[in-house]
Amino acid sequence: MTGIAHHIPDNLLIAYAAGTLPKPFALVVAAHVSLCDECRARLAAHEATGGAIIEDSTPEQISESLRDRVLDALDAPFDLPTPQSRQGVYPGPVMEALKGHPPKWKRMGMGNRQCIIDHGPEGSVRLLWIPPGQAVPDHGHNGLELTLVLQGAFEDETGHFGPGDLEVADADLEHTPIAADGPPCICLAATDGALKFNAFMPRVLQPLFRI
C-alpha cells in the first residue's frame, strides 16, 4: 500500500521481531507490516541484525530460549502476510484473528461501532467503525494505544491518518480523533490500559464497552 506516512517505531518492531510484544499490539504490528513495504523491509533487517548479534553472543549474555527462537525464525522463509491476503479492507492477520468471519459489530452510540477481537490481561484489540464527521470522545491514556487505519481516515491533534497509517499514543497524549469526510473510518486499535475519558457519559459506559 502506497501513501503511508505514519509507521511503526523501531522499539515496537524490535519487540515484535523478538516475540516479546504483547498479543494485542502484535496483531496491529502484523497488520501494518502486511500493508507497508517499508516496515516489512525494516522488520526483515531487524530480524537479520538480531540473528547476527545472537550468533556472536555467549550463552551468558542471552538466554538459550530467546537465541533458539530468533535463529529458528531466521532459518524459516520470510513470509509475512501481504496485501493479497486481504478480504475487503481487512488485512490477512485481522482475518486470521477473526477466524475468517466478518466482524460482528456492536453499537456504541453516536453511530460508532466496535468489534472486540481479543480482551485479556495483556490488553485488548478491537475494530472500530466511525461515521464520517463523528468524533471519538476526548480521552487520554493509562498506557499505550496503537491505532491502525484500514479504511477512511481520521484527524486529531497530532495530524491526519489515512489507510495504512499507524498512530502511537501514550500517557502524554490527550486527543479527540474525528473521522474525516468520505467512507466510514475503520480502525484496528490495541490498548494495554483503560482509556481516560473526560466526559461523564463515556466514563459511565466504559465498563460496558471494555475500553
C-alpha positions as CSV (number, residue, x, y, z in Angstrom):
1,M,0.0,0.0,0.0
2,T,1.4,3.4,-1.0
3,G,0.9,6.7,0.6
4,I,1.5,5.5,4.2
5,A,3.0,8.4,6.2
6,H,2.9,7.1,9.8
7,H,5.0,3.9,10.5
8,I,5.9,1.6,13.4
9,P,8.6,2.9,15.7
10,D,11.8,0.8,15.9
11,N,11.3,-0.2,19.5
12,L,8.0,-1.9,18.6
13,L,9.4,-3.6,15.5
14,I,12.3,-4.9,17.5
15,A,10.0,-6.3,20.2
16,Y,7.8,-7.8,17.6
17,A,10.8,-9.5,15.9
18,A,11.9,-10.9,19.2
19,G,8.5,-12.2,20.0
20,T,8.1,-10.1,23.2
21,L,5.4,-7.7,22.1
22,P,2.1,-8.3,23.9
23,K,-0.5,-10.1,21.7
24,P,-2.9,-7.1,21.1
25,F,0.0,-4.9,19.9
26,A,1.5,-7.8,17.9
27,L,-1.7,-8.1,15.9
28,V,-1.7,-4.4,15.0
29,V,2.0,-4.5,14.0
30,A,1.4,-7.6,11.9
31,A,-1.5,-5.9,10.1
32,H,0.5,-2.8,9.4
33,V,3.5,-4.8,8.2
34,S,1.2,-6.7,5.8
35,L,0.3,-3.3,4.3
36,C,3.6,-1.5,4.3
37,D,6.6,-2.4,2.2
38,E,8.8,0.0,4.2
39,C,8.1,-1.6,7.6
40,R,8.2,-5.1,6.1
41,A,11.8,-4.4,4.9
42,R,12.7,-2.8,8.3
43,L,11.4,-5.8,10.2
44,A,13.4,-8.1,8.0
45,A,16.5,-6.0,8.7
46,H,15.9,-6.1,12.5
47,E,15.4,-9.9,12.4
48,A,18.7,-10.3,10.4
49,T,20.5,-8.0,12.8
50,G,19.2,-9.8,15.8
51,G,20.3,-13.1,14.5
52,A,23.8,-11.8,13.9
53,I,24.0,-10.4,17.4
54,I,22.8,-13.7,18.9
55,E,25.3,-15.7,16.8
56,D,28.1,-13.6,18.3
57,S,26.8,-13.7,21.9
58,T,27.9,-16.1,24.6
59,P,25.4,-18.2,26.4
60,E,25.8,-16.0,29.5
61,Q,24.8,-12.9,27.5
62,I,21.5,-14.2,26.1
63,S,19.0,-16.8,27.1
64,E,19.0,-20.1,25.2
65,S,15.3,-19.9,24.6
66,L,15.5,-16.5,23.0
67,R,18.5,-17.5,21.0
68,D,16.8,-20.6,19.6
69,R,13.5,-18.7,18.9
70,V,15.3,-16.0,16.8
71,L,17.5,-18.4,15.0
72,D,14.6,-20.6,14.1
73,A,12.8,-17.5,12.7
74,L,15.8,-16.6,10.6
75,D,16.0,-20.1,9.2
76,A,12.4,-20.1,8.2
77,P,11.2,-18.4,5.0
78,F,10.4,-14.8,5.4
79,D,6.7,-14.9,4.6
80,L,4.8,-12.1,6.2
81,P,1.2,-11.5,5.2
82,T,0.9,-9.4,2.0
83,P,-1.9,-7.1,0.8
84,Q,-3.1,-10.0,-1.4
85,S,-4.2,-11.9,1.7
86,R,-6.8,-9.1,2.5
87,Q,-10.5,-9.6,2.5
88,G,-12.0,-6.2,1.6
89,V,-10.4,-3.7,3.9
90,Y,-9.2,-6.3,6.5
91,P,-5.6,-7.5,6.2
92,G,-4.7,-11.1,6.5
93,P,-3.7,-11.0,10.2
94,V,-7.0,-9.5,11.1
95,M,-9.0,-12.0,9.1
96,E,-7.0,-14.8,10.8
97,A,-7.8,-13.3,14.2
98,L,-11.5,-13.2,13.2
99,K,-11.2,-16.8,12.1
100,G,-12.2,-15.9,8.6
101,H,-15.6,-14.4,9.6
102,P,-16.7,-10.8,9.1
103,P,-16.7,-8.5,12.1
104,K,-19.6,-8.7,14.5
105,W,-20.3,-5.0,15.1
106,K,-21.9,-3.7,18.3
107,R,-23.3,-0.2,18.7
108,M,-21.5,2.2,21.0
109,G,-23.7,5.2,20.5
110,M,-23.4,8.3,18.2
111,G,-23.1,6.0,15.2
112,N,-19.9,4.4,16.4
113,R,-19.5,0.6,16.5
114,Q,-16.9,-1.8,17.7
115,C,-15.9,-5.5,17.4
116,I,-13.7,-6.8,20.2
117,I,-11.2,-9.3,18.8
118,D,-9.4,-10.1,22.0
119,H,-9.5,-8.9,25.6
120,G,-7.3,-10.2,28.4
121,P,-4.6,-9.5,30.9
122,E,-2.2,-8.2,28.2
123,G,-4.7,-5.7,26.9
124,S,-7.4,-5.5,24.2
125,V,-7.6,-5.2,20.5
126,R,-10.7,-4.2,18.6
127,L,-12.1,-2.9,15.3
128,L,-13.7,0.5,15.4
129,W,-16.2,1.8,12.9
130,I,-16.7,5.6,13.0
131,P,-19.1,7.5,10.6
132,P,-17.6,10.4,8.7
133,G,-17.5,13.6,10.8
134,Q,-18.1,11.7,14.1
135,A,-15.6,12.1,16.9
136,V,-14.3,9.6,19.4
137,P,-14.8,11.3,22.9
138,D,-11.9,13.2,24.1
139,H,-9.6,10.9,26.1
140,G,-6.1,10.3,27.5
141,H,-4.3,7.0,28.1
142,N,-3.3,4.9,31.0
143,G,-0.8,3.1,28.8
144,L,0.0,2.5,25.1
145,E,-2.6,2.7,22.3
146,L,-1.9,1.7,18.7
147,T,-4.4,2.6,16.1
148,L,-4.1,1.4,12.5
149,V,-6.4,2.9,9.8
150,L,-7.9,0.3,7.5
151,Q,-10.5,2.4,5.7
152,G,-11.2,6.1,5.5
153,A,-9.2,8.5,7.7
154,F,-9.3,10.4,11.0
155,E,-7.7,13.6,12.3
156,D,-6.6,14.6,15.8
157,E,-4.3,17.0,17.5
158,T,-1.3,15.2,16.0
159,G,-2.2,15.1,12.3
160,H,-4.0,13.2,9.6
161,F,-4.1,9.4,9.5
162,G,-5.2,7.6,6.3
163,P,-5.3,3.9,5.2
164,G,-2.2,2.0,6.5
165,D,-1.2,4.8,8.9
166,L,-0.4,3.9,12.5
167,E,-0.9,6.3,15.4
168,V,1.1,5.6,18.5
169,A,-0.5,7.2,21.6
170,D,0.8,7.1,25.2
171,A,0.1,8.7,28.6
172,D,1.4,12.1,27.3
173,L,-1.3,12.4,24.6
174,E,-4.8,13.6,25.1
175,H,-6.8,13.7,21.9
176,T,-10.2,13.8,20.2
177,P,-10.0,11.7,16.9
178,I,-12.6,12.8,14.3
179,A,-13.4,10.7,11.3
180,A,-12.7,12.5,8.0
181,D,-15.2,13.1,5.2
182,G,-15.6,10.1,2.9
183,P,-16.2,6.4,3.8
184,P,-16.6,5.4,7.4
185,C,-13.3,5.2,9.3
186,I,-12.5,1.6,10.2
187,C,-9.5,1.2,12.5
188,L,-7.8,-1.6,14.4
189,A,-6.9,-0.4,17.9
190,A,-5.0,-2.0,20.7
191,T,-4.5,-0.8,24.3
192,D,-2.9,-2.2,27.4
193,G,-4.7,0.1,29.8
194,A,-8.2,1.7,30.1
195,L,-8.7,5.0,28.3
196,K,-9.2,8.1,30.4
197,F,-12.3,9.8,29.2
198,N,-13.0,13.4,30.3
199,A,-16.8,13.4,29.7
200,F,-19.1,11.8,32.3
201,M,-21.2,9.6,29.9
202,P,-18.2,7.8,28.3
203,R,-16.8,7.1,31.8
204,V,-20.2,5.6,32.8
205,L,-20.3,3.4,29.7
206,Q,-16.7,2.4,29.8
207,P,-17.0,-0.9,31.7
208,L,-19.8,-2.0,29.3
209,F,-17.7,-1.5,26.2
210,R,-14.5,-2.7,27.9
211,I,-12.5,0.3,26.8
